[in-house]
Each structure stands twice: as structure tokens, then as C-alpha cells.
Amino acid sequence: MHLTEYILTSRCGSYERQVWIVPGPSEPHRMCIFMDAEHYTRDLKALPVLEELLAAGAVPPMTLVFVSHVSAAARHADYVCNPDYAAFIAEDVFDWARGQCPEIQPTGNLIAGLSLSGLQSAYIALRYAEKFDYCLAQSGAFWWNDCAFMRFAKGHCAAGQRFWLSVGNRETQSGLTHQPSGMRQDISQIDGVRSAMAALQAIGGEVHYHEYEGGHAAQPWREELPAAFAWLLGG
């Protein structure tokens, strides 16, 4: 599976990001946009897993798009329920990808992220529900800003959307400070993800909660990808 790299600048001029794409077939199909490209391609080594799923027909054909996170500082700015960055992904990246591969359908697509980008993926899915029916949020940082995502979710409807929310059974720490921004985490990752599950179900979302053995790490995130994609896109 070959990644082709581009540099994409947002219409507003605020963002310039590396973007990698693996185009899907010449027939209508879905797209999956992964934020935190460096983590997915380098740390999780997700491409071989996705290639195997697609080759086996375990998931429907799709275009894969990976968007760079640039730096730790950028992650702390972009992935915290940021409406400007959400527009960059759901409008600029989305439209650019459809320009590269016109067979991408305008609805029924996927958005994926992990940790902070998992939080942002769920935020984008709700904010742009007409484009994203499916969301993969791996150990999402739903604790951010005193669980602000849960308050945001109350003003939206997730009917017809599916969310795979995962977290490790060892992600129990609280009272943490995350650099480089000094972001404060007052509750555990598990409690945040469980609260997000309840918030999404309350607004009509279909949620699969997966509590895996382990902590905040690439290996369990990689291992759950086949089950996550099968559940999100199945039936």
C-alpha cells in the first residue's frame, strides 16, 4: 500500500499540513480520515493492518487519508474541540481528497484519532454529522477542560452515527499535567471515555465501548483496528 504525500494549506490560511493519501477504487466508496498521521503510520503501523482488511474484503473499499499532527504543541491547540481545525479537516481536507478521488461519497465516511485526536474525532463527527457517520476514538482525551465535550454533545444529535470508544484498563491516573501546554487532567482516561459513551448514547449515538488490557499505548490500539473497523462498517 503506497502513501502519496502532499502539502495542504487551509482556505483560511491558518493551517499547512502534510497529508498522505491512498486512493480507493474507481467506484463510489467511503473515506477514512486519520488525524495524528505520524502515530498511525509510524507507531501503530496501521497501514499493513488496513491493507490486509481491505484485501480480504473484511471492510468495504475506501480511500485512506492521513493528516500530520506536526508537533506536540500543535496537537494541544488543534485537537481540543477546536472548531477551526475541525473545519480544516471536514471542509479543506475532505474537499481536497474528493478532488483527488471523485468517487469518494459525500456522506457515510469515517473520522479517526487517538488520545487528543480521538477527542477531536468525536467532536468533528458531531459537528459534521452529514459527512461522518462513523468515528474511531482510541483512548480519547474526553477529560479535557472539565469534560467540555460532554457539554458540547448535549446540543447535537448522533442518531444514525456509530462510535467506537476504547480505553485501557490501566488508564486510571488522574491529577496529571500534560506538556507542552500544561494541560490539566483531573479525571482518569477511563472515567472520561465512559462519560463520553453515556453522552453520545443520550443523543442517539450507537456506541461500542472497548476496554482493553493495557495502557495508553500503540500496540493495543493497533490490535483493535480489525474489530473496530468491522463493527463500525458492519451490518
VOROVO-959874 format. One record per residue (C-alpha): residue in one letter; residue number from 1; x, y, z. Coordinates in Angstrom, 1 decimal. Layout:
<selums>
  resn  resi      c1      c2      c3
     a   NUM       X       Y       Z
...
</selums>
This chain:
<selums>
  resn  resi      c1      c2      c3
     m     1     0.0     0.0     0.0
     h     2     1.7     3.2    -1.2
     l     3     1.2     6.6     0.5
     t     4     1.4     9.7    -1.7
     e     5     2.4    12.8     0.2
     y     6     1.1    16.4    -0.4
     i     7     1.2    19.7     1.5
     l     8    -2.2    21.2     2.0
     t     9    -3.0    24.7     3.1
     s    10    -6.3    25.7     4.6
     r    11    -8.6    28.2     2.9
     c    12    -8.3    30.4     6.0
     g    13    -4.5    30.3     5.8
     s    14    -4.1    29.1     9.4
     y    15    -3.0    25.6     8.7
     e    16    -0.4    24.0     6.5
     r    17    -0.2    20.2     7.0
     q    18     1.4    17.2     5.3
     v    19    -1.3    14.9     4.0
     w    20    -0.9    11.4     2.8
     i    21    -3.5     9.5     0.7
     v    22    -4.2     6.0    -0.5
     p    23    -6.9     6.3    -3.2
     g    24    -9.8     3.9    -3.2
     p    25   -11.3     2.2    -6.3
     s    26   -12.9     3.8    -9.3
     e    27   -16.4     3.3    -7.9
     p    28   -18.3     5.1    -5.1
     h    29   -16.7     4.4    -1.8
     r    30   -16.1     5.8     1.7
     m    31   -13.1     7.7     3.0
     c    32   -11.4     7.4     6.4
     i    33    -9.5    10.4     7.6
     f    34    -6.9     9.7    10.3
     m    35    -5.6    12.6    12.3
     d    36    -2.2    12.0    14.1
     a    37    -0.8    10.6    10.9
     e    38     2.6    10.1    12.4
     h    39     1.3     7.9    15.2
     y    40    -0.9     5.8    12.9
     t    41     1.7     5.2    10.2
     r    42     4.8     5.0    12.4
     d    43     3.9     3.9    15.9
     l    44     0.8     1.8    15.2
     k    45     2.0     0.6    11.8
     a    46    -1.7     0.7    10.8
     l    47    -1.2     0.5     7.1
     p    48    -0.4    -3.2     6.9
     v    49    -3.5    -3.9     9.1
     l    50    -5.7    -1.8     6.9
     e    51    -4.2    -3.3     3.7
     e    52    -5.0    -6.8     5.0
     l    53    -8.6    -5.9     5.9
     l    54    -9.2    -4.3     2.5
     a    55    -7.6    -7.2     0.6
     a    56    -9.6    -9.8     2.4
     g    57   -12.9    -7.9     1.9
     a    58   -13.3    -7.7     5.7
     v    59   -14.2    -4.0     5.2
     p    60   -15.7    -2.2     2.2
     p    61   -13.3    -0.4    -0.2
     m    62   -12.2     3.1     1.0
     t    63    -9.8     5.9     0.4
     l    64    -7.4     6.4     3.3
     v    65    -6.2     9.9     4.3
     f    66    -3.6    10.7     7.0
     v    67    -3.1    14.2     8.3
     s    68     0.1    15.2    10.1
     h    69     0.0    16.5    13.7
     v    70     3.2    18.5    13.1
     s    71     4.2    18.8    16.8
     a    72     3.1    18.3    20.4
     a    73     2.3    22.0    20.7
     a    74     0.1    21.8    17.6
     r    75    -1.7    18.8    19.0
     h    76    -2.6    20.7    22.1
     a    77    -4.0    23.5    20.0
     d    78    -5.7    21.6    17.2
     y    79    -7.2    18.6    19.0
     v    80    -9.1    20.3    21.8
     c    81   -12.6    20.6    20.3
     n    82   -11.2    23.3    18.0
     p    83   -13.8    24.5    15.5
     d    84   -11.3    26.0    13.2
     y    85    -9.3    22.8    12.9
     a    86   -12.5    20.8    12.6
     a    87   -13.3    23.0     9.6
     f    88    -9.9    22.3     8.1
     i    89   -10.4    18.6     8.4
     a    90   -14.1    18.4     7.4
     e    91   -14.0    21.0     4.7
     d    92   -10.5    21.6     3.3
     v    93    -9.1    18.1     3.7
     f    94   -12.4    16.5     2.8
     d    95   -12.9    18.5    -0.4
     w    96    -9.3    18.1    -1.4
     a    97    -9.5    14.3    -1.0
     r    98   -12.7    14.2    -3.1
     g    99   -10.8    16.3    -5.7
     q   100    -8.1    13.7    -5.8
     c   101   -10.6    10.8    -5.8
     p   102   -14.0    11.9    -7.1
     e   103   -15.5     8.5    -6.3
     i   104   -15.4     9.3    -2.6
     q   105   -19.0     9.6    -1.5
     p   106   -20.2    12.8     0.3
     t   107   -21.7    11.0     3.2
     g   108   -21.1     7.9     5.3
     n   109   -17.4     8.5     5.9
     l   110   -15.1     7.8     8.9
     i   111   -13.0    10.0    11.1
     a   112   -10.3     8.5    13.4
     g   113    -8.0     9.6    16.1
     l   114    -6.2     8.6    19.3
     s   115    -5.8    10.3    22.7
     l   116    -6.3    14.1    22.0
     s   117    -7.1    13.4    18.3
     g   118    -9.6    10.8    19.5
     l   119   -11.4    13.7    21.3
     q   120   -11.2    15.8    18.2
     s   121   -12.5    13.0    16.0
     a   122   -15.7    12.7    18.1
     y   123   -16.1    16.4    18.1
     i   124   -15.8    16.5    14.3
     a   125   -18.2    13.6    13.9
     l   126   -20.9    15.5    15.8
     r   127   -20.1    18.9    14.2
     y   128   -20.2    17.4    10.7
     a   129   -22.6    14.6    11.1
     e   130   -23.7    15.0     7.4
     k   131   -20.3    13.8     6.3
     f   132   -19.1    11.4     9.0
     d   133   -21.4     8.5    10.1
     y   134   -18.5     6.7    11.8
     c   135   -16.0     7.7    14.4
     l   136   -13.0     5.8    15.8
     a   137   -11.8     7.4    19.1
     q   138    -9.0     5.3    20.7
     s   139    -8.3     6.3    24.3
     g   140    -9.9     9.7    23.6
     a   141    -9.0    12.5    25.9
     f   142   -12.6    13.3    26.9
     w   143   -11.4    14.5    30.3
     w   144   -10.2    17.7    28.6
     n   145   -11.3    21.0    30.0
     d   146   -13.5    19.5    32.7
     c   147   -15.2    17.2    30.3
     a   148   -16.2    20.0    27.9
     f   149   -17.0    17.5    25.1
     m   150   -20.0    16.2    27.1
     r   151   -21.5    19.6    27.4
     f   152   -20.9    20.2    23.6
     a   153   -22.6    16.9    22.8
     k   154   -25.8    17.8    24.5
     g   155   -26.6    20.3    21.7
     h   156   -26.3    17.8    18.9
     c   157   -28.0    14.6    17.6
     a   158   -26.0    11.5    16.9
     a   159   -28.8     9.4    15.6
     g   160   -27.6     7.1    12.8
     q   161   -23.9     7.5    13.9
     r   162   -21.6     4.8    15.2
     f   163   -18.8     5.5    17.7
     w   164   -16.1     3.0    18.7
     l   165   -14.6     4.3    22.0
     s   166   -11.8     2.4    23.5
     v   167    -9.6     2.8    26.6
     g   168    -7.1     0.7    28.5
     n   169    -7.9    -0.8    31.9
     r   170    -4.7     0.6    33.2
     e   171    -5.5     4.2    32.3
     t   172    -6.6     5.1    35.8
     q   173    -4.3     8.0    36.6
     s   174    -5.8    11.4    37.4
     g   175    -4.5    14.8    38.6
     l   176    -2.0    14.9    35.7
     t   177    -0.4    17.8    33.9
     h   178     0.5    17.3    30.2
     q   179     3.2    19.2    28.5
     p   180     4.0    21.3    26.5
     s   181     0.9    23.4    27.3
     g   182     0.4    22.4    30.9
     m   183    -3.0    20.9    30.1
     r   184    -4.6    19.6    33.3
     q   185    -6.2    16.2    33.5
     d   186    -8.4    15.9    36.7
     i   187   -10.1    12.6    36.0
     s   188    -8.9     9.3    34.6
     q   189    -8.9     8.4    31.0
     i   190   -11.4     5.6    31.7
     d   191   -13.8     7.9    33.5
     g   192   -13.6    10.4    30.6
     v   193   -14.3     7.7    28.0
     r   194   -17.2     6.2    30.0
     s   195   -18.7     9.7    30.3
     a   196   -18.4    10.3    26.6
     m   197   -20.1     7.0    25.9
     a   198   -23.1     8.0    28.1
     a   199   -23.2    11.4    26.5
     l   200   -23.2    10.0    22.9
     q   201   -25.8     7.4    23.8
     a   202   -28.0    10.1    25.3
     i   203   -28.2    11.9    22.0
     g   204   -28.9     8.8    19.9
     g   205   -25.5     7.6    19.0
     e   206   -24.7     3.9    18.8
     v   207   -21.6     3.3    20.9
     h   208   -19.2     0.3    21.2
     y   209   -17.1     0.6    24.4
     h   210   -14.0    -1.4    24.3
     e   211   -11.9    -1.6    27.5
     y   212    -8.7    -3.4    26.5
     e   213    -5.9    -4.9    28.6
     g   214    -3.2    -2.3    28.9
     g   215    -2.5     1.4    29.0
     h   216    -2.1     4.4    26.7
     a   217    -0.1     2.6    24.1
     a   218     0.2     1.9    20.4
     q   219     0.1    -1.9    20.5
     p   220    -3.4    -2.3    21.9
     w   221    -4.6     0.4    19.6
     r   222    -3.2    -1.5    16.6
     e   223    -4.6    -4.8    17.8
     e   224    -8.2    -3.4    18.0
     l   225    -8.3    -1.9    14.5
     p   226    -9.7    -5.0    12.7
     a   227   -12.6    -5.3    15.3
     a   228   -13.2    -1.6    15.3
     f   229   -13.5    -1.3    11.5
     a   230   -15.6    -4.4    11.3
     w   231   -18.0    -3.1    13.9
     l   232   -18.2     0.4    12.6
     l   233   -18.8    -0.6     9.0
     g   234   -20.7    -3.9     9.6
     g   235   -24.4    -4.6     9.2
</selums>
